[in-house]
């Protein structure tokens, strides 16, 4: 899909701005979640220095970096919204961000909607939602996404939808338009290489997040951990199912991966007192010793 930003020829500038904004959102979100300045700084620094991020995505003008920004912003807005369901402002931000994501990368912009639906069901937060807030969110989404789609339909009719959905969505999912030999496991080594050196702590971090959700006495902490691992695993699963594969398709999951990893690494100070934490850190070290040579 060619987005309006690409048509205007300002995609590279928008990409760079999106990269800076993503770093700031991740750092601020980490601070609000953990209330630890060091963790917030490290999370933002990792996003800013990761190989797949500023060294590719936010400098190419391919709009995947902008999609990552809108995915991150919409899920942050959802996280804020469920903490205070009576306020509609964050629901509006969430809906608008998803709409802008659709304007950026077509159906891929709906990724946060899938994540939010799964999170709402698993955590039970759907029970706290108010119809008024949901309607405001839908309205914000429509204001951002509907006018351009309506205009393209008027101008090009069915041809627009055949190209828009048929080629850019259905064929990319059902047919290998690139990396024809990439199998179902292709993204596993891709993620391991791109996320190095933090890869080795990622699997234990996901396990720890699931454990923390089960045992946490704080509903907010539990919901946050659940949101992050659902965000990461859902994104990974959906792009794994699609037949067309590019390594930068995984970009929207990296903010969640970074936050999970930083939260887990910070538990190293408790390794002596907590056997489960110690076991997970030893697991991370074992994975690093085993897998690092094969990655390079």
Secondary structure, 3 states (H helix, E strand, C coil): CCCHHHHHCCHHHHHHHHHHHHHHHHHHHHHHHHCCHHHHHHHHHHHHHCCCHHHHHCCCCCCHHHHHHHHHHHHHHHHHHHHCCCCCHHHHHHHHHHHHHHHHHHHHHHHHHHHHHHHHHHHCHHHHCCHHHHHHHHHHHHHHHHHHHHHHHHHHCHHHHHHHHHHHHHHHHHCCCCCCCCCCCHHHHHHHHHCCCCHHHHHHHHHHHHHHHHHCCCHHHHHHHHHHHHHHHHHHHHHHHCCCCCHHHHHHHHHHHHHHHHHHHHHHHHCCCCHHHHHHHHHHHHHHHHHHHHHC
